[in-house]
């Protein structure tokens, strides 16, 4: 475009784009020298093939309407779903060949397998099987023998399918169009390119443009995998447009941006249009362009065609079937991990008259802990300076039951396949992020953060924005002016769920997006664990008013859990090692399920108790949870573990309306306990409400306050796993 200029009306027009609207009218004389064409484009499909038959319907319709077109892919076909794990790009390639793509650029994820035993064999096979060329001006494959004979480091006019070039020339309705490709240099740190190297994208872009212009080409498309949003030091489409004269259009990928209309750079001089079509075959991008005789863009119209609501193309659906059938089979395959405890992704845990809620959208859960552990583990492999990981509770969609964990289970928990992002924030920004996470507490919020590598203590009674009491990383308080690297998903990194501090850091370019889908990181971590026993660990806890409960105590998260649910009072001490009384135990259970009494209990030994305790005992009696003996309740008696088990069993029966028969627990000290007591103890074992030690349950041992807190906390999770009686 350096040899182009505006003439007549074109010189003074203001370029803009609104879907369905043509910016300017052109005279018949000028129009006779114009050239019009259409670019159809996709990017970041990430082996998301479940939607490909709908995409095919849209593509066929639009291509028939606009026959003078090119179809381009801006990279990241690889990685992200079981389709890739199983077929290593070959399933995607079958559809790309069928659709008739004209060119593709490598994305960073095309180089994910460089460190595997087979290296880049899957990518080399993909290139060889492609019925289209790959454009890669700043990618050097020469040191990897798998690509021998596949790459020509030149701009060529007669490109062969299944080969890699700096740039190619396509003829559309008699006009020659130049297309060259660029891949983010960040690939070296966010993928596994091994022997593949990447040169400076600006330098290579200028060389490609010069080569096209020497060949008389004045309509040039850059097909890029750089990202269109923020520059983290590795460049973006905007930086490319501003620094390389001669480019007319940039068809981009990498940032998964939904550009509903083209972004225009240098619109008053030599305009460059930037387009990108989100991800996953969710859209077909269409850009209609009219060039004047000098190759200057006169008119344009950009639109994204959604695929969600259209009918599936029957031919493509039939092509997909053998792949989809295999994936359905694989979803039932085990990850190699077994859950010995219930992994809670529960919601709506209303437990008291304050309608206080819990679950993954307002409290720590073992499932959230495991997800963030896996995220942090993966991020540290990419960047050892990452210290924490954050997962929004709204992204955790279900729970995992005890037993073998399948890939289907993993995908049900994290169905959005959000890629990994690493973001650098100040301590102050991190504090603002955590404050936002807690601002709606105790109400549920998708913004509630689960975390690894950091422990947070907050004051639930403080006003929103001033709730964080302590934030510790590696045992040290977070410093406001210190920089920290955090792993999260790209939805959260971009400010999703209202995280303005993260959005600010993202827009400032303090982010790396290595990709790697959240479900893959989760599955890999589960596999590495093998047996999953994780519980609450006190990563996000409410400040307790009790002076005798140490924050590093194993019981702190359980005491905090039931305190935040309004089960405990605000006295100065909790007496964690003291033995719980029958009155206290019943009161906690009644409050846990918000039970009410219509009358008074018939017991004669309740004198001296508070009216609140008397009402709780009456509620427990009316709901069949307690019985008493000889008109007495014995409220001050201590509670053995066997007695606690019986009361919990009755409370669960009251909740469900059904008696539960448990598989007999493997304890050796049941002795002469009744069948009812053995079943109650076995129920607590089966639901992980209470466990024994070294094969013994110790049923005659009295229960302490801190032990009771754990039992009640676990009991609350149990009642959300079963159906409540009408």
Secondary structure by P-SEA (a helix, b strand, c coil): ccccccccccccbbbbbccccccccccaaaaaacccbbbbbcccccccccaaaaaaaaaaaaaaacccbbbbbcccccccccccccccaaaaaaaaaaaccccccccccccccccccccaaaaaaaaaaccbbbbbccccccccccccccccccccccccccccccbbbbbcccbbbbbbbbccccccccccccccccccaaaaaaaaaaaaaaacccbbbbbcccccccccccccaaaaaaccccccccccccccccccbbbbcccccbbbbbbbcccccccbbbbbbbbccccccccbbbbbbbcccccccaaaaaaaaaaaaaaaaaaaccccbbbccccccccccccccccccccccccccaaaaaaaaaaaaaaaaacccccbbbbbccccccccccccccaaaaaaacccbbbbbbbbbcaaaaaaaaaaaccccccccccccccccbbbbbcccccccccccccccccccccccbbbbbbbccccccccccaaaaaaaaaacccccccccaaaaaaaaaaaacccccccccccccccccccccccccaaaaaaaaaaaccccccccccccccccaaaaaaaaaaaccccccccccccccccccaaaaaaaaaaaaacccccccccccccccccaaaaaaaaaaaaaaaccbbbbcccccccccccccaaaaaaaaaaaaacccccccccccccccccaaaaaaaaaaaaaaaaaccccc
